[in-house]
Amino acid sequence: MTTTSLALGPEWLQPDSIISWLGPWALVGLALIIFAECGLLLGFFLPGDSLLFTAGLFAVSEKGIGAPLWLVCLVLIVAAFAGNVCGYYIGRAAGPAIFDKPKSRLFKPKHVARTQEFFDRYGNRAIVLGRFVPVVRTFITVMAGVGQMEAKRYLTYSLIGGVAWAAGVTLLGAVLGQFDFVKNNIELILVLVVFVSLIPIIVEVLRARRKPGAHTA
């Protein structure tokens, strides 16, 4: 499979390079990366959507990743949900200490208030849709914990979003990966995957702004 760089960052962050480098440990490595992106603030730069898509493509190709497609989906769902559980409780436990620093430019109490307003405005859809937005899915889970969102509510919808995201994008890669155009233009397709992942939240924001009395944060 021949690819060229197309706005996907350095070589070591390109999904096909990651999977190839992991070799027989591909599935374990993928699970750890998805866990980090979904639950650890340091994982915001990781290529979640494109990595899932490529994992699905590899799972049904001659290269393979050492596991059947159904097992790949199951492991990645568990990793995504476990990451959210971890991130939520990190935010719940460490949030007050982090956000009480007045000199911090990123972690401020007003950000907690805005996050809570975001959840209140978009409801449970925010938890599910946020899963499909790069960077947002990393921070939203910690912020949910910081904002003391009810654990049962957050984790329930986080699981729904995790199944839809981890299994859905992986299966999409497996299905579309059967076409030569996709296999020969993998980086272009991955850019499109990231773009499409932004559509649900954009639609939701536009819908909210059209409602009477809507305002921006």
C-alpha positions as CSV (number, residue, x, y, z in Angstrom):
1,M,0.0,0.0,0.0
2,T,1.6,3.2,-1.2
3,T,0.8,6.5,0.6
4,T,2.0,10.0,0.7
5,S,1.8,12.6,3.4
6,L,-1.5,14.5,3.3
7,A,-2.1,16.7,6.4
8,L,-1.9,13.8,8.8
9,G,1.1,14.9,10.8
10,P,4.5,13.2,11.2
11,E,5.2,9.7,9.9
12,W,5.1,8.2,13.4
13,L,1.6,9.4,13.9
14,Q,0.2,8.0,10.7
15,P,-2.2,5.2,11.4
16,D,-0.8,2.7,8.9
17,S,2.7,3.4,10.3
18,I,1.6,2.8,13.8
19,I,-0.1,-0.5,13.1
20,S,2.8,-1.7,11.0
21,W,5.3,-0.7,13.7
22,L,3.3,-2.5,16.4
23,G,3.4,-5.8,14.4
24,P,2.1,-8.8,16.4
25,W,1.2,-6.4,19.3
26,A,-1.0,-4.3,17.1
27,L,-4.3,-4.9,18.9
28,V,-2.8,-4.3,22.3
29,G,-1.1,-1.2,21.1
30,L,-4.4,0.1,19.5
31,A,-6.3,-0.5,22.7
32,L,-3.7,1.4,24.7
33,I,-3.8,4.3,22.3
34,I,-7.6,4.5,22.2
35,F,-7.6,4.3,26.0
36,A,-5.2,7.2,26.3
37,E,-7.1,9.4,23.8
38,C,-10.4,8.8,25.5
39,G,-9.3,9.1,29.1
40,L,-5.9,10.9,29.5
41,L,-5.4,14.5,28.7
42,L,-2.0,13.8,27.2
43,G,-3.7,11.7,24.5
44,F,-5.5,14.5,22.7
45,F,-3.0,14.5,19.8
46,L,-3.5,10.8,19.0
47,P,-5.2,9.9,15.7
48,G,-8.3,8.1,17.1
49,D,-10.8,8.3,14.2
50,S,-8.2,7.5,11.5
51,L,-6.6,4.8,13.6
52,L,-10.0,3.0,14.1
53,F,-10.7,3.3,10.4
54,T,-7.3,1.9,9.4
55,A,-7.6,-0.9,12.0
56,G,-10.8,-2.0,10.3
57,L,-9.2,-1.8,6.9
58,F,-6.1,-3.8,8.1
59,A,-8.3,-6.4,9.9
60,V,-9.9,-7.6,6.7
61,S,-6.8,-7.2,4.5
62,E,-4.0,-9.5,3.7
63,K,-1.8,-7.7,6.2
64,G,-4.2,-8.3,9.1
65,I,-3.5,-7.3,12.7
66,G,-3.6,-10.7,14.3
67,A,-7.2,-10.8,15.3
68,P,-10.6,-11.2,13.6
69,L,-12.7,-8.1,13.0
70,W,-15.3,-8.9,15.7
71,L,-12.5,-9.2,18.4
72,V,-10.9,-5.9,17.2
73,C,-14.2,-4.1,17.6
74,L,-14.8,-5.6,21.0
75,V,-11.4,-4.8,22.4
76,L,-11.5,-1.2,21.1
77,I,-15.0,-0.6,22.5
78,V,-13.7,-1.8,25.9
79,A,-10.6,0.4,25.6
80,A,-12.7,3.5,24.7
81,F,-15.1,3.0,27.6
82,A,-12.4,2.2,30.1
83,G,-10.6,5.3,29.0
84,N,-13.7,7.4,29.7
85,V,-14.2,5.8,33.1
86,C,-10.6,6.6,34.0
87,G,-10.8,10.1,32.7
88,Y,-14.1,10.8,34.5
89,Y,-12.8,9.8,37.9
90,I,-9.5,11.6,37.3
91,G,-11.5,14.7,36.7
92,R,-13.7,14.1,39.7
93,A,-10.8,13.5,42.1
94,A,-8.3,16.0,40.8
95,G,-10.6,18.6,39.4
96,P,-10.8,20.9,42.4
97,A,-7.1,21.0,42.9
98,I,-6.4,21.7,39.2
99,F,-9.0,24.4,38.7
100,D,-8.2,26.3,41.9
101,K,-5.0,27.6,40.4
102,P,-5.9,31.3,39.4
103,K,-2.8,31.7,37.2
104,S,-3.7,28.8,34.9
105,R,-4.7,29.8,31.4
106,L,-6.4,26.5,30.5
107,F,-7.8,25.1,33.8
108,K,-10.0,27.7,35.1
109,P,-13.3,27.5,37.2
110,K,-15.1,29.3,34.4
111,H,-14.2,26.5,32.0
112,V,-16.0,24.1,34.4
113,A,-19.1,26.3,34.4
114,R,-19.0,26.5,30.6
115,T,-18.7,22.8,30.3
116,Q,-21.6,22.2,32.6
117,E,-23.6,24.7,30.5
118,F,-22.6,22.8,27.4
119,F,-23.9,19.5,28.9
120,D,-27.1,21.2,30.1
121,R,-27.7,22.8,26.7
122,Y,-27.2,19.8,24.5
123,G,-28.2,17.1,27.0
124,N,-27.1,13.5,26.7
125,R,-26.5,14.0,23.0
126,A,-23.4,16.0,23.9
127,I,-21.8,12.9,25.5
128,V,-22.5,10.7,22.5
129,L,-21.7,13.2,19.8
130,G,-18.6,14.5,21.6
131,R,-17.1,11.0,21.2
132,F,-16.9,11.7,17.4
133,V,-15.0,15.0,17.6
134,P,-11.2,14.9,17.8
135,V,-9.7,16.6,20.9
136,V,-13.2,17.1,22.3
137,R,-13.6,13.4,23.2
138,T,-10.3,13.7,25.2
139,F,-11.3,16.7,27.3
140,I,-15.0,16.2,27.6
141,T,-14.7,13.1,29.8
142,V,-12.3,14.8,32.3
143,M,-14.5,17.9,32.3
144,A,-17.6,15.8,33.0
145,G,-15.8,14.5,36.2
146,V,-14.6,18.0,37.2
147,G,-18.2,19.3,36.7
148,Q,-19.5,16.5,39.0
149,M,-21.8,15.1,36.4
150,E,-23.8,12.2,37.7
151,A,-21.6,9.1,37.1
152,K,-24.4,6.8,36.1
153,R,-25.7,9.3,33.5
154,Y,-22.2,10.0,32.0
155,L,-21.0,6.5,31.9
156,T,-24.2,5.1,30.4
157,Y,-24.2,7.5,27.5
158,S,-20.4,7.2,27.2
159,L,-20.8,3.5,26.7
160,I,-23.4,4.1,24.0
161,G,-21.1,6.6,22.3
162,G,-18.2,4.2,22.7
163,V,-20.0,1.4,20.9
164,A,-21.1,3.7,18.1
165,W,-17.7,5.2,17.7
166,A,-15.2,2.4,18.2
167,A,-17.2,-0.3,16.4
168,G,-18.8,2.0,13.9
169,V,-15.7,3.6,12.6
170,T,-13.8,0.3,12.6
171,L,-16.5,-1.4,10.7
172,L,-16.6,1.5,8.2
173,G,-12.9,1.0,7.6
174,A,-13.5,-2.8,7.0
175,V,-16.3,-2.2,4.6
176,L,-14.8,0.7,2.6
177,G,-11.4,-1.0,2.7
178,Q,-12.6,-3.5,0.2
179,F,-12.6,-0.9,-2.6
180,D,-9.4,-0.2,-4.5
181,F,-9.9,3.5,-4.5
182,V,-9.9,3.6,-0.7
183,K,-6.8,1.3,-0.5
184,N,-4.9,3.4,-3.0
185,N,-5.9,6.8,-1.4
186,I,-5.9,5.9,2.3
187,E,-4.6,9.2,3.5
188,L,-7.2,11.2,1.6
189,I,-9.9,9.0,3.0
190,L,-8.5,9.5,6.6
191,V,-8.7,13.2,6.2
192,L,-12.3,12.8,5.1
193,V,-13.0,10.6,8.1
194,V,-11.8,13.3,10.4
195,F,-13.9,15.9,8.6
196,V,-17.0,13.8,8.7
197,S,-16.5,13.2,12.4
198,L,-17.0,16.9,13.0
199,I,-20.4,17.1,11.2
200,P,-22.6,15.8,14.0
201,I,-21.5,18.4,16.5
202,I,-21.6,21.2,13.9
203,V,-25.2,20.3,13.2
204,E,-26.1,20.2,16.8
205,V,-24.5,23.6,17.5
206,L,-26.4,25.1,14.5
207,R,-29.7,23.6,15.7
208,A,-29.2,25.0,19.2
209,R,-28.4,28.5,17.9
210,R,-31.7,28.5,15.9
211,K,-33.8,27.9,19.0
212,P,-35.4,31.0,20.6
213,G,-33.3,32.4,23.3
214,A,-30.1,30.6,22.3
215,H,-26.8,32.2,23.0
216,T,-23.2,31.4,22.7
217,A,-20.9,30.7,25.7
